[in-house]
Amino acid sequence: MKVHKGDLVQVLSGKDRGKRGRVIDARPAERRVIVENLNVAKRHTKPRPVRDTSRMGGAAIIPGGIIEKPMPLEVSNVMVVCPTCNQATRVGITIMEGKDGTVRRRVCKQDGCGEVIDR
């Protein structure tokens, strides 16, 4: 999977098409990513007591209500945004020589860019 945690991505399809956000969590086994403030679902939760409140005061309670939380997106529905050309791009892999020997780097596939995407 060529999308990593912390990458800026653009959504290609769905209700948030065209919007950009940072990847909070990448799940390669499921081929899904969670993008902050995108694909948000509302969940209704009950108030619940907290265990082991260090014996201070009374019982603490997590408040209930309607909670908005970002849901996973299929990795094929997002595209990495190149930090150099600021466009959504396909990602290529190139092998570079480094201090530690050969290193794999992600690069932008846009015409005329070809810059390294890795931080």
N, C-alpha and C positions, 0 to 999 in steps of 0.2 A: 504494500500500500504506500503510495507516494505522498499522502497527506499526513502530516505529523502534528502533534500537540503544539499550539502556539502559532500555527500558520494562519495567515489571513486568507480567507476563502470567499468565493462568490457562489451563491446558490443558482443552479441552472434551471431547476423546475420545481413546481409546487407553489404553495401560497406565498412564499417569501422569495420568488424568483427575482434575481437582479440585486438582491441585498447582499451586503458583505458583513463578515464578522470573524472573530478569532475562534479557533478550535480549542475547546475546553478539554475534551477527552477524545482520544482516538481508540477505537476498538477493532484491531486488525482481524481478529478471529471472526467477528460478526460482519466485517466490512462496513462499519458504520462510524460516524463521527458526531460529536455533540458540539454545536456552534452556539456561542453565547448570544442570547436575546433573539434567536431565530428558531422557528418550528416550536413555538411555545405552546404548551397545553395547560389547561387549568385542571387542577385536581382538588376535590373536596376532601378535607381531612378532619377527623375528630380530634378534640383536645385529648392529650395523653399525658399521664404522669411520667416524670423523669425518675429513673432509678438512681440510687446512690448520689443524693445531692449533698454529700459530705456531712450529713447529719446537722446541717445548719438551718435553723428555722423550720418552717413547715414543708409540706410536700410541694415541689415545684411542678408546674404543668406547662407542657408545650401547647400554645394556643392553637385552636382549630381554625377553620375558615377555608377560603378559596386561595390556593397557592398556585402560582404560575411557575412551571419548570420547563427548561428546554428539553426536547425529546431528540433521540438520535435520527440522523439523516443518512441515507444510503450514500456511500462514498462516490458513487457514479453521478450523483446529483450535485456535487460541488466541484469547483475548480480552483486551484491555487492561484492567488494574485501575486505577480512578480513585484518585488519591492523596488526594482529599478525602473521598469517601464510602466508600472501601475496598471497592468492589464491582466485579465484572467487568462491563464495559459496552461497548456499541457506541460507536463514535467518530464524531462529526460534525465538520464543518469550518465555521468561521465566519470572516468577514472583519472585522478590527478596524482602526481607524485608529491608526497609531503615528507615531513621530518620522520614520520613513523612508517614510511614505505608508501604503498598505494592506498589512496583514500577515495571512496565513492562519494560524489557530490551530486545534488539535484540541480539541474540547470533549466532556465527558461527556454521554451521552444519557439518563441515569437521571432519573426524575421528581424534581423538586425540587433537583437538583444543578446541572447545566449549567456546572460549573466548567471552567476551562482545564486541559488535561492536560499541555501542553508545559511543559518545565522553565523 
